[in-house]
Amino acid sequence: MLLTIDVGNTQTVVGLYEHPRANGVDAADGLVDHWRLATNADRTADELAVTFQGLLGFHEISWDDDITGIAMSSGVPRLSASLRRLTERFGFSPVVIEPGVKTGIAIQYDNPKEVGADRIANAVAAYDLYGGPTIMVDFGTATTCDAVSEDAEYLGGAIAPGIEISMDALYGRAAALRQVELVEPRNVLGKSTVESIQSGAVYGFAAQVDGIVSRIEDELGESTVVATGGLAELIAPFTERVQHVEPWLTLHGLRIVFEKNRP
């Protein structure tokens, strides 16, 4: 089995795939289980070992007998180092999305080393599933909109503050406003402060995505639009431009990159 790990600034998503990859049309093909953990850059390799052993224990899976490979992307260098030590302890050399790793995607960025590993994984997965041109919208700590061409070129993208950090800024600066649950609002015109905040968040960020996608298509032409990330399933239905929601897009990209670099 293949263990895929996507370390974000806020959350870490872990996926356990059957190995090798089935030739399917869905990012969830072969996905045995998945977990979403809070990212803590201070966690040691020993702490991570306990956590992962507990997760794998749900399926009575052992490092020695069942795990055949590990693929990682990370935007948190300190946690990346701990994860490397963890995997090496169990005798693995993980495939990490970083300079020199084969992805099948040509990075058309002024400095390719600046592109986040998760953005590259999303491009790899989106091209595998939909070809190009495709626009990937990732609702993470930041909301990113990236594009891959029909020739498998990562063309660049846009980065905006994410939904949760934007809401945290609102609560921190507006003394009279309290935190609310992000859920589908009853109406655009909220009838209470809570509903008004929910409406502004859901419809506001949906409109932001539509606006950025529209401007990207002005440069790129008509494209397939796919959304991923923790809040994609909440926001995407209220957009006009998102056509597909793939919660496991990044993990699927990691699986493909692993296959291209399998030891």
TORNUKOL-510745 format. One line per field, with one value per residue (C-alpha): residue number from 1; x, y, z. Coordinates in steps of 0.25 Angstrom, whole numbers, padded with zeros to 4 digits. Each point is the difference from the previous one (the first is absolute). Layout:
BEGIN
seq = c(NUM ...)
east = c(X ...)
north = c(Y ...)
up = c(Z ...)
END
This chain:
BEGIN
seq = c(1 2 3 4 5 6 7 8 9 10 11 12 13 14 15 16 17 18 19 20 21 22 23 24 25 26 27 28 29 30 31 32 33 34 35 36 37 38 39 40 41 42 43 44 45 46 47 48 49 50 51 52 53 54 55 56 57 58 59 60 61 62 63 64 65 66 67 68 69 70 71 72 73 74 75 76 77 78 79 80 81 82 83 84 85 86 87 88 89 90 91 92 93 94 95 96 97 98 99 100 101 102 103 104 105 106 107 108 109 110 111 112 113 114 115 116 117 118 119 120 121 122 123 124 125 126 127 128 129 130 131 132 133 134 135 136 137 138 139 140 141 142 143 144 145 146 147 148 149 150 151 152 153 154 155 156 157 158 159 160 161 162 163 164 165 166 167 168 169 170 171 172 173 174 175 176 177 178 179 180 181 182 183 184 185 186 187 188 189 190 191 192 193 194 195 196 197 198 199 200 201 202 203 204 205 206 207 208 209 210 211 212 213 214 215 216 217 218 219 220 221 222 223 224 225 226 227 228 229 230 231 232 233 234 235 236 237 238 239 240 241 242 243 244 245 246 247 248 249 250 251 252 253 254 255 256 257 258 259 260 261 262 263)
east = c(0000 0004 0000 -0002 0002 -0004 0006 -0008 0002 -0012 -0004 0007 -0007 0004 -0005 0002 -0001 0000 0013 0002 -0010 -0013 -0002 -0012 -0006 -0002 0010 -0006 0002 0008 -0001 -0001 -0001 0003 0002 0001 0009 0004 0014 0010 0014 0005 -0004 0012 0003 -0004 -0013 -0003 0003 -0010 -0011 0002 0001 -0013 -0006 0005 -0005 -0014 0002 0010 0011 0015 0011 0008 -0010 -0010 0006 0008 0003 -0002 -0003 0001 -0003 0003 0000 0005 0015 0001 -0011 0006 0013 -0007 -0008 0013 0006 -0013 0000 0015 -0002 -0009 0009 -0007 0006 -0012 -0003 -0001 -0005 0012 0010 0005 -0012 -0007 -0014 -0003 -0004 0009 0000 -0001 0003 0011 0006 -0006 0006 -0010 -0012 -0007 0001 -0015 -0003 0009 -0007 -0013 0005 0005 -0014 -0008 0007 -0001 -0015 -0004 0011 0002 -0003 -0005 -0001 0002 -0006 0005 -0007 0011 0007 0001 -0010 0009 -0005 0010 0000 0006 0000 -0004 0015 0002 0006 -0002 -0003 -0001 -0011 -0006 0001 -0010 -0002 -0008 -0014 0004 0011 -0009 -0011 0011 0004 -0014 -0003 0013 -0002 -0015 -0003 -0015 0001 0001 0005 -0011 -0001 0002 -0012 -0009 -0008 -0015 0000 0010 -0007 0003 -0011 0010 0015 0003 -0007 0006 0014 -0003 -0006 0012 0010 -0007 -0005 0012 0010 -0008 0000 0015 0002 -0009 0007 0014 -0004 -0006 0012 0009 -0009 0001 0015 -0001 -0013 -0011 0005 -0005 -0001 0002 0000 0007 0003 -0007 -0011 -0002 -0012 -0007 0004 0001 -0016 -0001 0009 -0003 0013 0004 -0004 0006 0004 0011 0003 0012 0006 0014 0001 -0003 0011 0010 -0004 0003 0014 0003 -0002 0009 0011 -0002 0013)
north = c(0000 0014 0011 0014 0012 0015 0009 0014 0012 -0003 -0015 -0012 -0010 -0015 -0010 -0015 -0006 -0014 -0001 0000 0010 -0005 0006 0008 0013 0005 0005 -0009 -0013 -0009 0009 -0009 0011 0014 0009 0015 0005 0013 0005 0002 0003 -0003 -0015 -0009 -0013 -0008 0007 -0002 -0014 -0002 0008 -0008 -0014 0004 0003 -0012 -0008 0002 -0009 -0009 0005 -0001 0008 -0012 -0010 0009 0014 0000 0014 0015 0012 0014 0015 0010 0015 -0001 -0003 -0003 -0010 -0006 -0003 -0007 -0008 -0004 -0005 -0008 -0007 -0003 -0006 -0011 -0001 0008 0011 0008 0007 0014 0011 0009 0005 -0012 -0009 -0005 0005 0000 0015 0011 0012 0013 0009 0010 -0008 -0014 -0002 0010 -0009 -0007 -0015 -0001 0009 -0009 -0013 0007 0003 -0015 -0005 0009 -0002 -0015 0001 0011 0003 0015 0011 -0002 0010 -0006 0008 -0005 0005 -0001 0010 0008 -0001 -0003 0000 -0007 -0004 -0011 0000 -0011 -0002 -0004 0014 0006 0015 0007 0005 0009 -0001 0007 -0001 -0013 0000 -0004 0010 0011 -0003 0000 0014 0005 -0006 0006 0014 0001 0000 -0002 -0012 -0014 -0013 -0007 -0014 0000 -0006 0002 0013 0001 0012 0010 0011 -0005 0002 0000 0003 -0014 -0002 0012 -0005 -0013 0006 0009 -0011 -0010 0009 0009 -0011 -0007 0014 0002 -0014 0003 0013 -0005 -0012 0009 0009 -0012 -0005 0013 -0003 -0015 -0003 -0009 -0010 -0011 0005 -0009 0003 -0007 0003 -0001 0010 -0003 -0008 0012 0011 -0007 -0002 0015 0004 0001 -0005 -0012 -0013 -0011 -0002 -0009 -0001 -0009 0007 0003 -0014 -0006 0009 -0005 -0014 0003 0006 -0012 -0009 0009 0000 -0014 -0006)
up = c(0000 -0003 0011 -0005 0009 -0004 0011 0000 0009 0007 -0002 -0005 -0009 0000 -0010 0000 -0014 -0006 -0008 -0012 -0005 -0007 -0013 0004 -0003 0015 0010 0010 -0008 0010 0011 0012 0011 0003 0012 0002 0011 0006 -0005 0012 -0004 0013 0000 0001 -0009 0013 0002 -0015 0001 0011 -0008 -0013 0007 0006 -0014 -0007 0012 -0004 -0012 0008 -0010 0004 -0005 -0003 -0007 -0007 -0003 -0013 -0003 0005 -0008 0007 -0003 0010 0002 0014 0000 0015 -0001 -0013 0008 0011 -0011 -0007 0013 0003 -0014 0000 0014 -0007 -0011 -0011 -0009 -0003 -0013 0003 -0010 -0001 -0011 -0007 0001 -0013 0000 -0015 0001 -0006 0010 -0007 0012 0001 0011 0000 0014 0005 -0004 0012 0000 0002 -0012 -0009 0005 -0003 -0014 -0002 0005 -0008 -0013 0002 0003 -0010 -0009 -0003 0000 0015 0011 0014 0012 0014 0012 0010 0010 -0013 -0011 -0013 -0014 -0010 -0014 -0008 -0015 -0010 -0002 0015 0004 0013 -0004 0013 0009 0010 0015 0009 0016 0003 0006 0014 0002 -0006 0010 0011 -0004 0000 0014 0005 -0006 0003 0015 -0002 -0009 0005 -0006 -0008 -0006 -0015 -0006 -0012 0003 -0001 -0009 -0005 0008 0014 0011 0011 0002 0000 -0013 -0006 0003 -0006 -0012 -0002 0001 -0008 -0012 0001 -0001 -0011 -0008 0002 -0006 -0012 -0002 0000 -0009 -0010 -0001 -0001 -0012 -0006 -0002 -0001 -0007 0004 0010 0009 0015 0011 0015 0012 0014 0014 -0003 -0015 0002 0007 -0009 -0014 -0001 0001 -0011 -0015 -0005 0008 -0008 0009 0014 0003 0015 -0002 -0012 0008 0005 -0014 -0006 0011 -0004 -0015 0004 0008 -0012 -0009 0011 0005 0006)
END
